[in-house]
């Protein structure tokens, strides 16, 4: 089910580094170098597998951009915010 406007605002209040653009939640992480970026991507991948929810990931040397949207529903859902919160704990 689509995330309500109130839930979106609550999430952004708690995690202001994440951008909500339409039905997509994104954040770019700056790491030390490519090796650290790849390790981060691996950890995100493991979280995604456990959640059975897979983000779009873009890697540019030391920068990793994560984009979350529940494609099967065509909306931003709690699956996205739950995974974003888990990523924040890495």
HUURBEL-V730161 format. One record per backbone hydrogen bond with DSSP energy under -0.5 kcal/mol. CO is the residue of the C=O (numbers start at 1). NH is the residue of the N-H. E is the energy in kcal/mol with one decimal. If there is no record, write none. Layout:
BEGIN
co=CO nh=NH e=E
co=CO nh=NH e=E
END
This chain:
BEGIN
co=4 nh=8 e=-2.4
co=5 nh=9 e=-2.3
co=6 nh=10 e=-2.4
co=7 nh=11 e=-2.5
co=8 nh=12 e=-2.6
co=9 nh=13 e=-2.1
co=10 nh=14 e=-1.6
co=11 nh=15 e=-2.6
co=15 nh=18 e=-1.8
co=19 nh=21 e=-0.6
co=19 nh=26 e=-2.7
co=20 nh=22 e=-0.5
co=21 nh=23 e=-0.5
co=21 nh=24 e=-1.2
co=24 nh=21 e=-2.7
co=25 nh=68 e=-3.2
co=26 nh=19 e=-3.3
co=27 nh=29 e=-0.5
co=27 nh=66 e=-2.8
co=29 nh=31 e=-0.6
co=29 nh=64 e=-2.5
co=33 nh=37 e=-2.2
co=34 nh=38 e=-2.6
co=35 nh=39 e=-2.0
co=36 nh=40 e=-2.3
co=37 nh=41 e=-2.4
co=38 nh=42 e=-2.2
co=39 nh=43 e=-2.1
co=40 nh=44 e=-2.6
co=41 nh=45 e=-2.7
co=42 nh=46 e=-2.0
co=43 nh=47 e=-2.0
co=44 nh=48 e=-2.6
co=45 nh=49 e=-2.2
co=46 nh=50 e=-2.0
co=47 nh=51 e=-2.3
co=48 nh=52 e=-1.1
co=48 nh=53 e=-2.1
co=53 nh=55 e=-0.6
co=56 nh=67 e=-2.6
co=58 nh=65 e=-2.9
co=60 nh=62 e=-0.9
co=60 nh=63 e=-2.4
co=62 nh=31 e=-3.7
co=63 nh=60 e=-3.2
co=64 nh=29 e=-3.2
co=64 nh=66 e=-0.5
co=65 nh=58 e=-2.4
co=66 nh=27 e=-1.8
co=67 nh=56 e=-2.7
co=68 nh=25 e=-2.8
co=69 nh=71 e=-1.5
co=70 nh=73 e=-1.4
co=70 nh=74 e=-1.4
co=70 nh=75 e=-1.4
co=75 nh=70 e=-1.9
co=75 nh=77 e=-0.5
co=76 nh=3 e=-3.3
co=77 nh=80 e=-1.0
co=77 nh=81 e=-1.5
co=78 nh=82 e=-2.7
co=79 nh=83 e=-1.9
co=80 nh=84 e=-2.5
co=81 nh=85 e=-2.4
co=82 nh=86 e=-1.9
co=83 nh=87 e=-2.6
co=84 nh=88 e=-2.1
co=85 nh=89 e=-0.9
co=86 nh=89 e=-0.6
co=87 nh=90 e=-1.7
END
